[in-house]
Amino acid sequence: MKNLILLSKTMLLILFVACSNTETIDPVSRDLNPEKASAESQNLTNREEAPETYEWFIHEQFLNNELYRLREKEAQLMEEIENGNENAIPELEATQEEIALNEKYLDYVALKIDPLPPPPKPNPCEYGNCPIDVLIEHVFSATEEQGEISFSIVNNDNESIGEVTDVYESEDPYRINYLYESNSEGEFTLKVTKFFEPAGGEITYEIPVIVN
């Protein structure tokens, strides 16, 4: 009996020492990479601070720019024809077809914009080729039906001045957000590539931007 009690005490002592030497591991923090956690925290901060612009508003501004340019060209060609240059007739007809097509596209985009929340939105411009304002950290948003969209801001040498650093979803209304971070300020070109149903496929358009 004494031997049994002694054995039990010895086992308890061994168990106590083993538990004392075991390192306490936080099940939540053991898989957490400090650098990754810091980056995720920074992205959350950037999301909250960056202004947001729907791509549909940018596309609308591009189409307005295009229509201004085309109507200026149409007026010039009509003047040439009135002055006797009949060789300008085919180019005039092609320009008028482009105008009609872009007006059709603009009507389609207007329908997509109608249910969206009000601005931030590119400011209207009456003089063509109007830029939009973009901050160093800016969120470009797409509606659910649009699918994946590519955003790139480039300089005059077609070199990228930044990149999309985060893609995340938001509600009310549902949208996909692209956090774009630029490394320079100034006048550049925004390139947007997306599927556009009225065109029957993927399109790429460009619009001037001012990054500040």
Backbone hydrogen bonds, N-H to C=O, Kabsch-Sander energy under -0.5 kcal/mol:
donor,donor_aa,acceptor,acceptor_aa,energy
5,I,1,M,-2.1
6,L,2,K,-2.5
7,L,3,N,-2.2
8,S,4,L,-2.0
9,K,5,I,-2.3
10,T,6,L,-2.0
11,M,7,L,-2.1
12,L,8,S,-2.1
13,L,9,K,-2.1
14,I,10,T,-2.0
15,L,11,M,-2.3
16,F,12,L,-2.2
17,V,13,L,-2.1
18,A,14,I,-2.2
19,C,15,L,-2.1
20,S,16,F,-1.9
21,N,17,V,-1.4
22,T,19,C,-0.8
26,D,24,T,-0.5
30,R,26,D,-2.0
32,L,29,S,-1.3
33,N,31,D,-0.6
37,A,33,N,-2.9
38,S,34,P,-2.2
39,A,35,E,-2.3
40,E,36,K,-2.6
41,S,37,A,-2.3
42,Q,38,S,-2.2
43,N,39,A,-2.4
44,L,40,E,-2.1
45,T,41,S,-1.9
46,N,42,Q,-2.6
47,R,43,N,-2.6
48,E,44,L,-1.8
49,E,45,T,-1.7
50,A,46,N,-2.6
53,T,139,V,-2.7
54,Y,120,P,-0.5
55,E,141,S,-3.1
57,F,54,Y,-0.7
58,I,54,Y,-1.2
59,H,55,E,-2.7
60,E,56,W,-2.1
61,Q,57,F,-1.9
62,F,58,I,-2.2
63,L,59,H,-2.4
64,N,60,E,-2.2
65,N,61,Q,-2.3
66,E,62,F,-2.5
67,L,63,L,-2.6
68,Y,64,N,-2.0
69,R,65,N,-2.2
70,L,66,E,-2.8
71,R,67,L,-2.3
72,E,68,Y,-2.0
73,K,69,R,-2.0
74,E,70,L,-2.5
75,A,71,R,-2.2
76,Q,72,E,-1.9
77,L,73,K,-2.4
78,M,74,E,-2.4
79,E,75,A,-1.7
80,E,76,Q,-1.9
81,I,77,L,-2.4
82,E,78,M,-2.3
83,N,79,E,-1.4
84,G,81,I,-1.8
85,N,80,E,-2.5
86,E,84,G,-1.5
88,A,85,N,-1.3
89,I,86,E,-1.7
92,L,88,A,-2.2
93,E,89,I,-2.5
94,A,90,P,-2.2
95,T,91,E,-2.3
96,Q,92,L,-2.5
97,E,93,E,-1.7
98,E,94,A,-2.0
99,I,95,T,-2.3
100,A,96,Q,-2.2
101,L,97,E,-2.2
102,N,98,E,-2.6
103,E,99,I,-2.2
104,K,100,A,-1.7
105,Y,101,L,-2.3
106,L,102,N,-2.4
107,D,103,E,-2.0
108,Y,104,K,-1.8
109,V,105,Y,-2.5
110,A,106,L,-2.3
111,L,107,D,-1.4
112,K,108,Y,-1.3
113,I,109,V,-2.0
114,D,110,A,-1.8
116,L,113,I,-1.8
132,I,208,P,-1.7
134,V,210,I,-2.7
138,H,136,I,-0.6
138,H,180,Y,-2.6
139,V,51,P,-3.1
140,F,138,H,-0.6
140,F,178,Y,-2.5
141,S,53,T,-2.4
141,S,139,V,-0.5
142,A,176,I,-2.5
144,E,174,Y,-0.6
146,Q,143,T,-1.4
147,G,143,T,-0.5
147,G,144,E,-0.9
150,S,193,T,-2.6
152,S,191,K,-1.9
154,V,152,S,-0.5
154,V,189,T,-2.7
155,N,159,E,-2.1
158,N,155,N,-2.0
161,I,153,I,-2.5
163,E,181,E,-1.7
165,T,163,E,-0.7
165,T,179,L,-2.6
166,D,179,L,-1.0
168,Y,177,N,-1.9
170,S,175,R,-2.3
175,R,170,S,-2.0
176,I,142,A,-2.8
177,N,168,Y,-3.5
177,N,175,R,-0.5
178,Y,140,F,-2.8
179,L,166,D,-2.9
179,L,177,N,-0.6
180,Y,138,H,-3.5
180,Y,178,Y,-0.8
181,E,163,E,-2.7
181,E,179,L,-0.5
182,S,136,I,-3.0
182,S,180,Y,-0.5
183,N,161,I,-3.1
186,G,211,V,-2.3
188,F,186,G,-0.5
188,F,209,V,-2.6
189,T,154,V,-2.3
190,L,207,I,-3.0
191,K,152,S,-3.6
191,K,189,T,-0.5
192,V,205,Y,-2.6
193,T,150,S,-2.1
194,K,203,I,-2.2
196,F,201,G,-2.7
199,A,196,F,-1.2
200,G,196,F,-0.7
200,G,197,E,-1.4
201,G,196,F,-1.3
203,I,194,K,-3.1
205,Y,192,V,-2.2
207,I,190,L,-1.9
209,V,188,F,-2.5
210,I,132,I,-2.4
211,V,186,G,-3.0
211,V,209,V,-0.5
212,N,134,V,-2.1
212,N,210,I,-0.5
